[in-house]
Structure formats: structure tokens, C-alpha cells
Amino acid sequence: MLNMDIDPRRLRVLLAIGRTGGVLAAADELGITPSAVSQQLNKLEDEAGHVLVVRTPRGSVLTPAGLAMAEAAEEIERALSVARGRIEGEADLTGLVRLGGFSSFVRTMVIPRLPDWRAQYPHLQIRIVEADIPTLIRLLRRRELDAAVLELDSTTAEQRPLSPGMSEEPLLDEPWKLAVPAGALIDSENLDLTRLPLPWLDVDASAANAAVIGRLRRSASPSAETVHRYQETLTALALVAAGEGVAVVPTLALSGIVHDGVTILDIPGLGTRRIVLRRFNERRSVGRPVNTIARLLRESVTSFDAAEAL
């Protein structure tokens, strides 16, 4: 049973572990020793009555209970950030933030919010760079971006290590969808993803859904057929409507898109697309414009109604 006498100050330690992927990195971000991080985590687990973090060869991962606690910590962080902004006159915030992102996120989560953000922070400049994932990572490593929103297949996300000094903050986990030709009569409840009646549409290798198709093909046979190769979801939907195959598509990319001739299915076993914000850690990070942008992105994701995507 959850102990309600939880010290909320310990939640920031759990949040730092979840964002950085390890005790050492969390200690560096918080400016305390690794032993202090471990002690605070142990006390928090005692208070919660649950294991919150498990250590793997690739780093520390939050358990389901840990994720629930981290979500609560993020809510507290958002509320404190809003209050701090009001107290400190955040509207006077100045500076330039170069934000990179992939197409569907920029289109749905960022651009519609820009007018409100300009009104809130008239002296804050936001420059958007839309690009594919390899380009975004390269620009971020070169410090040509201040932050980048990236997509990962949640099943294989831990296989991509962070660059030294970089932190990763989860923004959204959304289900992958299966796009099939309308009238294909595919039974979504009893569908064997390794034995589809139509070939997979191949996607650019840098896209997160390429990892989904890869692991599904490995479950069946490396020789399982794929046809064509696309980059944009609109192209995939056009190919599906033409009866050329089936495609794994992210929920967010379907927002506001007409997909005549295509049926979108919820299929157990596809997993989720994880959308994360990456940026470099800075010891003197309080009040940095990029922190404000990170908060605005979190708020945008929170307020987004996933039902709009379909």
C-alpha cells in the first residue's frame, strides 16, 4: 500500500534518474554525490512501498511504479515552474532557442502553439529546425541546436546510448498503428503480425517505425517480404490505399490527415513510439530559455488530445 507520507523533495531525484538513465548522470545533473542519489532513492522506495528503479547493463530504468511516481513529479515540476515564472517575471525572459524536431511533432505540438508562446514571452526567440532523426542528432552534437525532439521505438530505445553530458526527457509514449487497405478484411483481434496477407511497406532506416518492422520480421523470417521505401506518412498511406502493402504508422502523424482508402487498426504487439527531448546538461541551468521551452513542450503534450489524431 502506498504510503502518503512521501517527501516530495525526493521526487526530483527519481525524475533525474528517469531523464538521464543512471545514478551517476542524475548526480551530475543535480550537483550532488552518487551516494546521496542512492540514499534518497532508497528512502523514496521505502516511503512508496515499491521498487521504483531497476538497474540494467544499459542503465537505470523506471519500473511501472517508478513511472507513476515520475509522472507525479513532473506535475509538481510544471506547477512550480509556472509559479516561479509568475514570481520572477518570466515574461521578460530573453534569448534564442534553436529547437529541432521531426515533422509530425513540429506540425502538431509546436507550430500551433507558437502564437501563444510569442504572446507569453515576447522577447524569447524560437527557431524551428525540421529534419530527420540522424540530422537532428548531428546538429545537436555540434551545438547547432539547443534541444531536439526525437522519436524512438520504445522496445529498442535503450539500445541508443546518450552522448556524454546529454540528458533525455520523455515527452510522450503513443501507440503504433497498423495501416491496411480499406476492405482488406484483416481481423485485428486474431492477427499474426508475422504472417500478414500483404507485404510490409519499407520505411527509411532512420525512422523509428523501421525498428518495429525489423523486430517483427525477425520474429517471422529475415526473408519476410518488404516492398517500396518511403519517408513520409502521407506516402505510406497513399501506397496502402493503392493496395501495395501494410505500414506501421505513428498516431501523431495521422493528426489532421485524410486517409481515404485506408483502415487504421490498433494491434497488440506493435509497441509504442517514444518521443523524447534531448539536450546538453548545463550546471547553471536555472532560468535558461531552453528550460522554458522544455516546460512549454511538456505542457503542449499534456494538453494534446490523442483522440484528435484519428
N, C-alpha and C positions, 0 to 999 in steps of 0.2 A: 504493500500500500504506500502511495506517495506521501511523504512527509511534507506538510505545508510550511514547515519552518525552514525554508531554504534561504540561504544568504544570497541575495541577488548579485552581490559583488563577485561571486564565484562563477556566475554565468558567462562573464566576459572571457574567462579562461577557457571554458568549453567552446565558446564561439571562436576564439583564436585558434584552437586546435582544429576545429572543423574547417576553418578557412585556409589554414596553412598546411594541414595534413600531418602535423607532428608536434611533439612536445618541444623539441629544440627550436623549431621555427616559431612556435607560439611564444616561447620565452623571449626570443629576439624581438618579436613584434610588440610584446607587452613591456619589454625592458626590465624583465625580472629573470631570476635564475631558473633553469630547468627543474631543479628540485622543488622550487616554490610552485611551479606549474603543477607538478605531480602531486604535491601535498594538497593544493586547492582542488584538484580533480578528485582525489581520494575522498576528501571531505564532502564534496558535492555528491559523489556517488553514495556515500553513507546517508546523506540527507535525503536523497531521492529514493534510496532503496533499490536502485537498479544499476547495472553496469552501463555506462554511458559511452565508453570508448574501448575499442579493441585494437590491439597493435598487430599489424601485418608486416610482411617483408617490405612492402612498399610505403609504409607509413601508418599513421593512426586514422582509424575510420570510426565515425559515429554509429552507434547502434540505433535501432528504431527509437528506443527511449531517449538516446542522446540527441537524435534529430528533433524529437518533440521538444526537448529542453532548449535546443538551439533556436528553434522557431520562436519560443517564448522570449529568449534572449534578444532575438532580432527585433521583436515587437517593442521591447523595452528600449533597445538602442534607438529605434526610429522615434519613439516618443521623446526620449531625452534629446535627440538631435533637433527635433522641431522646437522643443522648449529652449534649447541653447541658442538656436538661431534667432528666436524672438528676443531673448535677453540680450544677446550680443549684437543685435542689429545685422543679421546675416544678409539682409537685402543690400548692404553696402559692399558685399563680397566682390572683389575684382580679380581678374586673371583670365587666363586662356586654358581651356581643357580640350585636348585632342582625343576624341573618343572614336575608337574603331569598332565596327560591328558587321555582322553578316546581314544579308538582305532582309529576311523576314522579321528579325528583331528590330532592325532600324526602322523598317516601314511601319510596324505595328506599335512598338513600345517607345520609340524615341521621337520620330518626326511629329506625330500628333500632339506630343506634349511640349514641343519647342515654344509655341506662343506663350503658354502659361509660365514656362521656365524663364523666358525673357522678361515677363511682367514681374515675376518674383525677384529676379536677380538681374536688373538692367545693366549692371557693369560686368557681368560674367559672360565671357565669350565661349561658345561651344562650337567646335569644328568637328563635323562628322566625316569619317572616312569609312566608306563601304568597300569591303574586299572579301576575298575568300580566306579561309582559316589560315593556310600557310603564310599568306601575305600579312595578315594581321599579326601573327606571332612574330614574324620577321621585323615588322615595323616597331612592335613593342620592345623587342630585344635591342633594337637600335635607338631606343628612347625617342622615336619619331611619333609615338603615341604615348599618351599619359595613362590610358586604360583601354582594354579591349574586351568586348563581349564575344565569347567563343561558344561553339556547340560541341558536345561530346556525346558519344553513345554511353549511357550510364554503365552498361555492363563492362565496357573496356576502358572507362575513364581513368582508372587507377594506373593504367599502363603508360600514361603520358606524364613523365615527371616534370615538375616545375623547374624553371631556371633558378639559379641561386639568387636569393634576395627578392623573389617574386611571391606574391600571395594570390590565392584563388578563392573567390567568394561565390557560393552557389546562389543563383538568382531564381531559377525555375527548373522543375522537372516536369516534362509533359510527355504524354504517351505517343509513341509512334503509331501511325495509322497505315492500313493496307489499302491502296487504291487499285480497284479492279474494274474492268469494263462493265458498264451497266448491262444487266441481263445475263451476266456470266453464270448466275445461279451457283455461286460459291457459298457453301454452308460455313458461316463464320464460327459456329459452335463446335463443329467436328472437323475443322480444317487441320490437315497435317501440313505445316509450313515447309517441310522437307520434300513434299510430293505435290506441288501445285500443278494444276492442269494447264497453266500458262507459264512461259519463261519469265524470269526476273528481268526488269529493266536495269541495266548497269548505270551507276552514278559515278561521278568524278571521285577519284580515290581520296581526295582531301575532305570530302563531306562525311559527316557523322553517320548518315544512313548507309554509307558504304561498309562501315564496320558491322552494321546489323545484317546486311546481306551476306557479308563474309562469314559471320559465325553461323548463319542459317545454312549456308551452302556446306560448311564444314560438317554440320550435323547430318547432312544428307550424303553428299559426294562432292569432292572438289571439281568434278566434271559437270556438275549441275549447270544447266544452260542459262546464260545471260545474253541479252541482246541489246543493241544500241549502247549509247552512253550519253547521259545528259548532265547539265549543271543546274538548271533552274527547275523549280517545281512545276511551273507552267508548261515546260516542255514535257516533263514526265506525265502530266495529266493529259496532254494532247496525244501522247503515244498510247496511253492506257485507253483513252476514248476511241482510238483507232483500232483497238484490239490487238496491239503489238505485244502486250505483256502486262505484268503487275508491278507495282512500285511501292516501296516504303517511303512514306512522306511524313514530315513533322506536322503536328497540329497547328502550330502558329503560322506556318507557311500557307495554310488554307484560308486564313482570315481574309474575308472580303473578296475571295476569288470564286468566280463561277466555274463549276466543274461539270458541265453538261456531258452526258455520256459516260460518267464515272460514278461508281459507288464507293464510298469511303467506309471501311469496316474497322471496328475495334476488335483486335485479335490478341488474345492472351499469348504471351511468349515473345512478343516483339520487343518488350522492354520500354525504356523511356529515353528521351533526348534530354540531356542535362545542359542547361545554359548557365555559364559562369562568367564572372567578371575577373579578369586578371590585371594586376598592376604591380609595380615595384613597391616594396615597403620603404617607407621613409621614417626615420626616427622622429623627426619633427613634423609629424603629420597633422597635428591639431589645427583646424582652420584652413587646411589646404583646399583649394577649389575642387580638386578631384574627389575629395571626401563628400562634398556636397552633391556632385554628380552621381557618386555611388549611392547616396541616400535617395536621390530622385529616381534612379533606376529601380531601386528596391520598391519604392512607392508605386511606380508605374506598373511593375509586375504584380504587386499586391492588388491593385485596383482593376487589373485587366480581367475581364470576364471570359474565361476559357470557352464558354458556350458561343461567343461571337465567332470563334474560329470556324464553326460549321454553320 
